[in-house]
Every structure is written in C-alpha cells, then in structure tokens.
Amino acid sequence: MINGGLRLSGGVVVAALVLTGSAGAAGLPGYPAKPLRLVTGSAPGGGSDMVARTLAEKLTERLGQQVLVDNRPGAGGAIGADVVAKANPDGYTLLINTGSAIAVNPALQTQPYDVKRDFAPVMQVSRAPFVLAVNPSLPAKTVNDVIQLTKANPKKYSYASSGIGAMSHLAMELFKNMAGVNVVHVPYRGSAPAAFDLIAGQVQLAMNNIVPTLPHVKSGRLRALGVSGPLRSPVLPETPTVAESALPGYEAVQWYGVLLPVKVPRPIAAFLHKEITAVLQIPVVRTRLTEEGGDVVGGTPEQFAAYIDVETAKWAKVVKAAGVKAE
C-alpha cells in the first residue's frame, strides 16, 4: 500500500525577515543590474505560466528590473528545466515548474539533468488539488460509494486523464492502489477532451483540475465527490477531501515551485527567496493564485527541498506499482 506522503500546512509561511527595497541593502551592490528571466516549462496559459506571470509582475515592481517569463514547453516540463540547469548561475535565470515536472518525470524517463545535483530549491509557491468527479449516471454519491462499486465490478468502469504520466493519471493510480480497486485508464491528449468524454459518459470518473471542472459541477453535468488535497477547497467547500471521506493519508496535488541553478551564490539565492516571500503576501497575488482552487504555500528552501524528496519518492512508488511508461 502506498501512503499519502508528507503534508505541509496551508497558507503563506512568512520568513522572519522580509526584505524590501534594493538588493544593495542585502550586501549585494549592483544586483540586479539587468532583466531576470523566469523560465517555465508550460506554454502560455498553462498552470505554471499563470503562476510565473503573477510572480514576474510584482517582482519587476520590487526589483526595479523587468522579470521576463520565458516559456519552454515540452517533455513534461523537462525542456524548460534543462535550460535553467545549464544557465549561467549568476542569479538572472530562475525556473518555475510543476511538481509533476520536478518530482514525477525522473521516474518516467531519463532526464538530461538531475534535480538534486543541478538545482537549488528556493520556494514552493502554491499547490492546487484535483477533484474526483463522476458522470451523474454512475450510482455513486460519495467517495466510499465509488470504492465499493468499483471493487465489486473490477475493470467495468473507466477513468479519464489528461495523458499518460500526467498528475491526473498518477493521482488516480494512487487512489486505485490505496483503495484496492481496478478501474481502466483511458488517457486523452489534454484535460479538455478528457472532460468532454466524462460529461458524455464515455468514461465514468476522473481526477480533474478543479477550475475547469467547477462549471460542469454547478450545471449538474458532473458530480464532485472529493478533493485530492489535504484541505477542502475554498471553491468547493461542501465537498470533502478524499482522505477525510474514505482514504486517510491520501493526497495528490499539482504544485508549483521556484528553483535556481545550484551554483548561484547563496546571498543572491537568499535575496530572491525574501523577495518572493514578500510578493506572496500581496493580496492581489494571493487572490490570483487561490483562484485556481488551491493554496499559497511559501516556506524555506530547506522545507521545499524536503518536500521535493518526499514527493519524488512517493510518485516513484506509484509509477512502479502501476507500471506507467512514458509515451
């Protein structure tokens, strides 16, 4: 049985000292002296792109230098990560990527970089859970109903995901493992076609992103049974977590974090950490990030590094148990 892994509390973890003003006050005269590049492994409009642009806008205001978002989609986020791993470690190139890109990809395929060797974690920025949604034709009103129904009918029911190895796929595989059920995986090329066939009844259930699923829940075309995070979602407050309703310890979230090339000087890394911490306290930033149905996290580089280790080990077990192979 694969357990649910480490939990971090929600909300911003505020550093003891929040630095404002120029980097010169931190003993870094002249930094930053030119624009910074924030590389994201998603295309414009993707999850980490939204987080990147939210941070970049306010960091630009605070640093007095433009923070440019550089989209490098492909290979599940590995292309963008490789760009940063090989960048000049001068503090002008940062990576923001998803948990699936950082913690899941190593178990799925060989990477041109090593996360522990090539990156210095700065901060986990935010996390967003999935929602276990079913077609209303499925005779299940609770998570436990789904477990009992699928356990009594192995391979009769199917679930949709946004693709092989995607977090929506692995979140459901973790659910299957912990619940001891056998539901057939039907991968799609993206969350939109997966949701379309779920609504049409071609598949019966899915672990989908909350925001695009919410309108279909409100319209009655889908039924939300549980959210996958450690806490209930503010956009679905009446929907219990999977953990509280049926599977204690279950947790699967898509999270976003900032990393630097490992050889960036420590004073610069510390300065950027403090600036990002300050940005996460700005109300408009918190609102934008939580509109995705998730939490702002924050915290120290050490907490983020420990979380990456736990997530990497956790999802490697899921990948192995499910026999998932990269496309």
C-alpha positions in Angstrom: 0.0 0.0 0.0 1.4 3.4 -1.0 0.9 6.0 1.7 -0.2 9.6 1.0 3.2 11.3 1.9 4.1 14.4 3.8 1.7 17.2 4.4 2.5 20.9 4.7 0.1 23.3 6.3 -1.7 25.7 4.1 -1.2 29.5 3.9 1.9 31.5 3.5 4.9 30.7 5.7 6.3 34.2 6.5 10.0 34.5 6.8 11.4 36.1 10.0 12.8 39.0 7.9 11.0 40.4 4.8 13.4 42.4 2.8 12.2 45.5 0.9 14.0 47.9 -1.4 17.1 47.2 -3.4 19.4 44.3 -3.2 22.2 46.6 -2.1 20.6 46.6 1.3 21.3 42.8 1.4 25.0 43.3 0.7 24.6 42.7 -3.0 25.5 46.1 -4.6 24.6 46.2 -8.2 22.3 43.2 -8.2 20.1 43.0 -10.2 21.7 45.1 -12.9 19.7 43.7 -15.8 16.4 41.9 -16.5 15.8 38.5 -15.0 14.5 35.5 -16.9 11.8 33.3 -15.2 11.7 30.1 -17.3 8.5 28.0 -17.2 8.0 24.5 -18.6 4.5 25.2 -19.8 3.0 27.0 -22.8 1.4 30.4 -22.4 -1.9 29.9 -20.5 -0.7 26.8 -18.7 -0.7 26.4 -14.9 3.0 27.3 -14.2 2.8 30.1 -16.8 0.0 31.7 -14.8 2.0 31.4 -11.6 5.1 32.7 -13.4 3.4 35.8 -14.8 1.8 36.6 -11.4 5.2 36.5 -9.7 7.0 38.3 -12.5 4.7 41.3 -12.5 5.3 42.0 -8.8 9.0 41.1 -8.7 9.5 43.6 -11.6 8.0 46.3 -9.4 10.1 45.4 -6.4 13.4 44.8 -8.1 13.4 47.7 -10.4 14.3 45.3 -13.3 12.0 43.6 -15.6 11.4 39.9 -14.9 10.7 38.2 -18.2 8.7 35.0 -18.5 10.4 32.6 -20.9 8.0 29.7 -22.0 9.8 26.5 -22.9 7.1 23.8 -23.1 7.7 20.2 -24.0 8.8 16.9 -22.5 6.5 17.4 -19.5 8.5 20.4 -18.3 11.9 18.9 -18.9 12.9 21.3 -21.7 12.5 24.3 -19.5 14.2 22.7 -16.6 17.2 21.8 -18.8 17.5 25.4 -19.9 17.9 26.5 -16.3 20.1 23.7 -15.3 22.6 24.7 -18.0 22.2 28.5 -17.5 24.9 30.8 -16.1 24.5 30.6 -12.3 24.6 34.4 -11.9 21.1 34.8 -10.4 19.5 36.1 -13.6 17.8 32.8 -14.6 15.2 31.1 -12.5 12.9 28.2 -13.1 9.3 27.8 -12.1 7.9 24.4 -12.8 5.2 21.9 -11.7 5.5 19.1 -9.2 5.0 16.6 -12.0 7.9 18.1 -13.9 10.2 18.2 -10.9 9.2 15.1 -8.9 7.4 12.8 -11.3 9.5 13.0 -14.5 12.6 11.3 -13.0 10.6 8.1 -12.5 9.1 8.2 -16.0 12.0 9.0 -18.3 15.7 9.7 -18.3 16.3 13.4 -17.8 19.3 15.5 -19.1 19.7 16.9 -15.6 19.5 15.7 -12.0 17.2 17.8 -9.8 19.3 17.3 -6.6 22.6 17.8 -8.3 21.7 20.7 -10.7 19.1 22.8 -8.8 18.9 24.8 -5.6 15.2 24.9 -4.4 14.0 28.4 -3.5 10.4 28.0 -2.5 7.2 26.1 -3.1 4.8 28.8 -4.3 1.4 27.2 -4.4 -0.5 24.0 -4.8 -3.8 23.0 -6.3 -5.8 19.8 -5.7 -7.8 17.8 -8.1 -11.4 16.8 -7.8 -12.8 13.3 -8.0 -15.6 13.9 -10.4 -18.1 11.3 -11.8 -20.7 11.2 -14.5 -24.1 11.5 -12.8 -25.1 8.2 -14.4 -22.7 6.5 -12.0 -24.6 5.3 -8.9 -22.2 6.8 -6.5 -22.8 9.8 -4.2 -19.6 9.5 -2.1 -16.0 8.5 -2.4 -16.8 5.4 -0.5 -19.6 4.6 -2.9 -17.1 4.7 -5.8 -14.7 2.4 -3.9 -17.4 -0.2 -3.1 -18.9 0.0 -6.7 -15.5 -0.4 -8.5 -14.3 -3.0 -6.0 -17.4 -5.1 -6.7 -17.0 -4.7 -10.5 -13.3 -4.9 -11.5 -12.5 -3.3 -14.8 -16.1 -2.5 -15.5 -15.6 1.2 -15.1 -13.0 3.6 -16.6 -11.4 6.9 -15.8 -10.1 9.7 -17.9 -6.8 11.5 -17.6 -5.0 14.3 -19.5 -2.3 11.9 -20.6 0.0 9.0 -19.6 2.2 10.1 -16.7 0.2 13.3 -16.1 -0.5 14.1 -12.5 -4.2 13.5 -13.1 -3.3 10.0 -14.2 -1.0 9.3 -11.2 -3.4 10.8 -8.7 -6.0 8.2 -9.8 -3.4 5.4 -9.8 -2.6 6.3 -6.2 -6.3 6.2 -5.4 -6.6 2.8 -7.0 -3.7 1.5 -5.1 -4.9 2.8 -1.7 -8.5 1.7 -2.3 -7.6 -1.7 -3.8 -9.8 -1.2 -6.9 -9.3 -1.9 -10.6 -10.5 0.9 -12.9 -9.4 1.1 -16.5 -7.3 4.1 -17.5 -8.3 6.0 -20.7 -5.7 8.7 -21.5 -6.5 11.7 -23.5 -4.4 14.5 -25.1 -5.3 17.2 -22.6 -7.8 17.8 -19.9 -10.5 19.3 -22.2 -11.1 16.2 -24.3 -11.0 14.1 -21.1 -13.7 16.3 -19.5 -15.8 16.1 -22.7 -15.9 12.3 -22.7 -16.6 12.3 -19.0 -19.6 14.5 -19.5 -20.7 12.4 -22.4 -20.5 9.2 -20.3 -17.8 7.5 -22.4 -15.8 7.3 -19.1 -17.3 7.3 -15.7 -14.8 9.2 -13.4 -11.7 11.3 -13.3 -9.4 13.2 -11.1 -9.6 16.6 -12.9 -8.4 20.1 -12.2 -10.9 21.9 -10.1 -11.3 25.2 -12.0 -12.3 23.7 -15.4 -14.4 21.1 -13.7 -16.3 23.5 -11.5 -18.8 24.9 -14.1 -19.8 21.4 -15.1 -20.4 20.5 -11.4 -22.6 23.6 -10.9 -24.5 22.8 -14.1 -25.2 19.2 -12.9 -23.3 17.6 -15.8 -20.7 16.2 -13.4 -20.9 15.2 -9.7 -18.0 16.2 -7.4 -17.3 13.6 -4.7 -13.9 14.5 -3.2 -10.9 16.8 -3.5 -7.4 15.3 -3.5 -5.6 17.8 -1.3 -5.1 17.8 2.4 -7.7 20.5 3.0 -11.1 21.2 1.5 -11.1 23.6 -1.5 -12.5 27.2 -1.0 -14.2 26.9 -4.3 -15.9 23.5 -3.3 -16.3 24.0 0.4 -19.1 21.4 0.8 -17.0 18.6 -1.0 -14.9 16.6 1.5 -11.4 15.6 0.9 -10.7 12.0 -0.3 -8.7 11.5 2.9 -11.4 12.5 5.3 -14.2 10.7 3.5 -12.6 7.3 2.7 -8.8 7.1 2.4 -6.8 8.6 5.3 -3.4 9.8 4.1 -4.5 10.2 0.5 -3.0 13.4 -1.1 -2.3 14.3 -4.6 -1.8 17.9 -5.7 -0.3 19.8 -8.6 2.2 22.2 -7.0 4.5 25.0 -8.4 7.9 26.0 -7.2 10.9 28.1 -7.9 14.4 26.8 -8.3 17.8 28.2 -9.3 20.9 26.7 -10.9 22.7 25.1 -8.0 25.8 27.3 -8.2 24.0 30.6 -7.8 25.8 32.5 -4.9 24.0 31.9 -1.6 23.4 35.7 -0.9 21.6 36.1 -4.2 19.5 32.9 -3.6 18.6 34.2 -0.1 17.7 37.7 -1.5 15.4 36.1 -4.2 13.8 34.0 -1.5 13.0 37.0 0.6 11.6 38.9 -2.4 9.3 36.1 -3.5 8.2 35.7 0.2 7.2 39.4 0.1 5.4 39.0 -3.2 3.3 36.1 -1.8 2.0 38.4 0.9 0.5 40.9 -1.6 -3.3 40.4 -1.6 -3.8 40.5 -5.4 -1.1 37.8 -5.8 -2.8 35.6 -3.2 -6.1 36.1 -4.9 -4.8 35.2 -8.3 -3.1 32.0 -7.0 -6.1 30.8 -5.0 -8.5 31.4 -7.9 -7.2 28.0 -9.1 -8.8 26.4 -6.0 -5.6 25.9 -4.2 -3.3 27.4 -1.5 -0.4 29.7 -1.3 2.4 27.8 0.4 5.7 29.7 0.8 8.3 28.4 3.3 12.0 28.0 3.4 14.4 26.5 0.8 15.0 23.6 3.2 11.3 22.8 3.6 10.9 22.9 -0.2 13.9 20.6 -0.7 12.5 18.1 1.8 9.1 18.2 0.1 10.7 17.5 -3.3 12.4 14.5 -1.8 9.2 13.1 -0.3 7.2 13.8 -3.5 9.9 12.2 -5.7 9.9 9.0 -3.6 6.2 8.9 -3.3 5.5 9.2 -7.1 8.3 6.8 -8.0 6.4 4.1 -6.0 3.2 5.0 -7.7 4.8 4.8 -11.2 6.4 1.5 -10.4 3.3 -0.1 -8.8 1.2 1.0 -11.8 3.8 0.1 -14.4 3.5 3.5 -16.0 5.7 4.1 -19.0 6.4 7.5 -20.7 4.8 8.0 -24.1 
